[in-house]
Amino acid sequence: MRIFIFLFIICSNSIIANAAPAKNLADVRVGVLKYGTVNWEIEVIKHYQLDKKYNFNLQITPLSNKNASAVALQSNAVDIILGDWLWVNRQRFNGKNYTLFPTSIASGGLYIEEKSDIKSVQDLKQTKIGIAGGSVDKNWLLLQAYTKKIHQIEIKKNAELVFATPPLLNRLMLQGNVDSAINFWHYNARLSANGYQLLISVPQMLSELGISGQVPLLGWIFDRQWATEQNEALTAFLQASKEAKQRLLLCDEEWQRIRHLTKADNDDVFIALKNEYRNRLLKKFSTEELNASQQVFTILAKQGGRDLVGKATTLAEKTFWKSQNNHPIKSKSTKNPSNRHAICSP
């Protein structure tokens, strides 16, 4: 009987040991806007359990707005949020140790109605310009810098400005209550699907202002100390994020699966959203992109002043997170059918 009990204990312990996980997965807490487009990527990560694939546990905290995102990060309620590098740079000059891994580029521009009488930026004088991001919206500030330097026009003084929320601005545009609009990228996509056209794009403005290369805008923001202490978990999260973006870049079937999240009214809007999302993905981040960011900071700081950049006088050295193991997606994958098949396979 004693031998039987002894063998039972050994077998039971063996079963428990084999059933136990090999390691405890580190939690990575990410705060995302409740209805933001970032949820498209998050859904891909969840669907394919990419957090488990890369050995971490993704925890999502839905947030109501950008201010809530900032508060969540600053209060240590989350580890990572999505935001822009100008905010990170401003925080670094306030003594905060935040940094940003860039993921998407500055895009968009000024949209007009297809049959508009406005043919160039010189025609903007005495017209109504709608702006969604407020007086320090980055694309609005770039337009001011561009029209002043290239066309010697103080557009702020020569046009009527209408500030509105993104959905309201689109309605004003569709109703003909403003002559042109600067809106967020997914609202721009909806305008383009309705026949509206870019009068001038952000890349065109940047090029004529002498800035070459892709200019990053948004990215994953986190504390540098946390990143150093939890580098394995951060690296895993960035790998999962990259794979999710690759799927959205290459796999049309992936978009059909998440179509309900886009809230596209019709096929034209859906296609426009898909194409613009793909166009905005940052393909590389090197010295060229860093130099472009420094040039853009100088322009925006001059136009937006302390309301935009706070105490910052330059682009801080550690505003961007650099890692040898993680980098933005590479567009060359789209030219290789075998790569596409490997990425898009379930």
N, C-alpha and C positions, 0 to 999 in steps of 0.2 A: 504493500500500500504506500509506504514512504517513497519507494522508487517511482511509483506512478505519479504521486503528488509532485515530486521533484522534476520529473520530465514534463508535467503539465505546466509548471511555472516557467521552465525554460522555453517551452514552445510558445506560451502566452507572451513572454517578454520579447521573443523573436518576432512574433506577429506585430506587436505594438511598435517595435523598433523599425520594422520594414514599412509600416503604415505611416510613420512620422515623416514629415517633409524633410528634405535634405538640408534646407536652410530657411531661415525666416527672411521673407522678402522685405526690402526697405520700402516704406511708404513715401510716395511723392505726391504732395498735396498741391493741386493746380486749381486756381480760381479763374473761372471763365464767365463772360457775360451770358446771362441766361438765354438770350435770343441772338447772340453773336454768331457770325459766320465761322468762328473758331470751332463751334460745335460740330461742324462737318468733319473736321479732322479728328476730333475727339471720338465721334461715333465710329470712325474707321478703326481707331485704336481699340475701342471697346469690342467691336464686332469680331475682330481677328485676335483679340486677347494679346495684343502686342506688348502689353506690360508684362504679362507672364512669359512671353517669348524672350524678352530681354531682362527678365529677373528683377522686376520691381512691382510694386502694387500701386496702381494709379487711383488716387482719390480726388474726385471732382467736387468743387464747391461752386454752385451757381451764384452769380452776383448780379446786382440790378443795374449797375452803371460803372463808368470809369472811376469815379470817385470811390465807389465801394471796393473796386479792385485795388486801388492804392492803399486804402485803409486796411484791407485784408492782409496785404503784404507787410505793411508797416507794423501791424499788430501781431505778426507771426501766426496768423490764422491759416495762411497758405504759404507754400514754398515758392511758387512760380505763378506769375500772371503774364498776360499778353499786353504789350504796350509799345510806345515809341521811344527811341533813344534820346530824344530831346528831354523827356521827362526824367530819364535815368541820369542824363548829364546834369540837369538842374539839381537833382537830389544829391549827386556827388559833391556839388559845391555847397550843399547844406550839411555835409559831414556824413551822409549815408553811403553805405558800401555796395550799392546796387550795380548791376551790370546787365548787359543784354546780348543774347545770342540772336543775330538777325535772321529773319525768315522771309520777309517780303519787301518789295521795292515801292518807292514813291511812284504813284501812277495817277491817272485821271487827268483833269484839266477843266477847261471852260466849255460847257455844252450850249449849243444853240439849236433852235428849231430848223428843220431841213430847208424851209423856204424863207428863212430869216433874211432881212435886209443887211444884217451884220455880215460882212465879208472878211474883215480883218480886225485886229485889236484896235486900230485907229477909229473904227466905227462904234466903239463902245461908249464914247462920250455922249452924255445926255441920255443914256439908256438905263434900265433897271437891271442890276446884277444881283442875283440871289446867292447867298453864301450860307452853307449849312453848319460850318464848324466854328462860328463866332468870329470875332474881330482878329484873333490870332490863329485862325485856320492856316495851316502851312501852305496849302496850294494858293490861297488868297494872297498871302504874303509874297509868294513867289511871283504871282501875276503882277503885283504892284512893282516888285523889283524889276521884272522883265519889261513892263511897259515904260518904266521910267528910264532904264538904261538903253534899251534898244529903240524906243520910239519917242522918248522925251515927253511922255504923258504921265501926269499925276492922276492916275485913274481913280484914286480914292476921292479926289476933289472934283472930278469931271463926270461922275456917274452917280446915280441914286442907288444906295446899298440897301438890300433887303435881307435881314438875317432871319433864318427860320430853321426849324428842326428838319432833319433829312426827309421824312415822309411828307411834311407840309410843303417843303421846297419843291419836291417833285410834282405835287398837286398844283402848285402855283405855276410851274413851268408848263404842265399839260394844259392848264386853263388859259395860258397866255398872259398871266399877270406879272411875269418877269421875262426879260428878253434873253437872259443867259443865266447859267447856274454852275456853281462849284459845289459838288456834293460828294458824299462818301462813295467808295468804289462800287458797292453793290446797288446803290441807287442810280449811279451813272449807267450801270449795265442795263437797268430797267429802262432808262431813257433811250439808250442806244437801240434797244429792242423795239421801241416805239418810233424809230426813225430819226431821233435826235442825233446830232453830230458834234464832234469835237471841233471847236474853232481853233484851239491851240492846246496841245497836251503838255503835261509836266515834263516828260522827256525832251520835247522840243524846246521848251523854255530853258531847261537846264543846259541843253546843248548850245543854244545861242548865247547863254551866259558864260560859256567856256568851261562847263563841267562835263567831263566824259565819264563813262562807266555807269553801272547801275548804282543808284543811290538807295541804300536800305532805309526802310521806314519803321516797320514793326518787327517785333521779335519777342522771345521769351525772356522775361525779366526775373532775376533772382539775386539774392545776397551773395557776394563773393566769398564770404567766410563759410556760409552754408555750402556753396559749390565746392569749396576746397575740402571741407569735412565730409561731404556726401558726394564726392566726385564720381564714384561708381554708380550711384543711383541717378545722378544728373546725366551722366553719359548714356545710361540705359534709356532714360526718358527721351533724350535728344535723338537716339537711334530709332525709337518707336515713332516719334514725331516725323522723322525723315521718311520712314517707310510709309507712313500714312499719306504724306504729301506725294510720294512717288506713285502711290496707287491712284490718287486723285489726278495726278498729272497724266498718267498713261492709260488708265482703265475707264473706258466709257461706261462699262457695266456697273462700276462702283457708283457713278453718279445717278444711275437709275435707282439704285438701292437707297440713296440718301436724298432722293428728289424731294420728298415731303419736307425735309428740313430747310430747303431753299425757299419754300413758299412761293415758287414761281407761278405766275398766273396762267402762263401758256408756254408752248414749246419755244417760242422766240426768246422769251425772258430766261427760260431755263438754259438755253444754249449760250446766251449772252453771259449769264452768271458763270457758267462752267468755263467758257473761254477766258473771261477776265480774271477769274481765280487763277487759272494756269499761267496767264501772262504775268501776274504779279509775283509769282514765286521767285525768290532770289536764287540764282543759279550758282553764284560764287561770291566769296567775300575775301578780297585780297587787298594789297596796298592801294590799288587803284580805287576800290570802293571806299576804303578808309579816307583817302585823300579827297574823294568827292564829298564825303560826309563832312569833312572839315570845311570845305568850301561852302557847302550848303548852310552849315552852322553860321558862318560869317554873314551870309546874306540874310538869314532869318533873324539873327540877333539884331542886325541893323534895322530891319523892318518891324520886328515885333517887340524889341526892347525887353525890359525886365518882366513885363507881363507874360512873355513867352519863356525866356531863358532864366529868369530869376537872377541869382548872383553870378551865374556862369559867364566867364569872359572868353572861353575857348572850349574846344571839344576835349574833355578830360581823357587822359591816356587809357584808363581802364573802363571807359564807358562800354566798350564792346568786349565780350568774352571770347577769348581765342583758345581753341583746342585743336590739337593735332588729330584727335580721334573722331571729331564731329565737324561736319561742314554742310552747307546747304545742298539741295538736290542738284544733280548734274543733268543738263538737258540732253547730253549725248545719248542717254538711255533711250530716248524716243526714236533714234535712228536704227536701233538694233532690235529686230523682232524677237529674238531669243530672250533679250533682257525684259521686253514687255511681257512675254509669256511667263517668265519666271516671277515677275512682280505681280501680275494680275491673276495668277493661279490662286484658287481658294486656299 
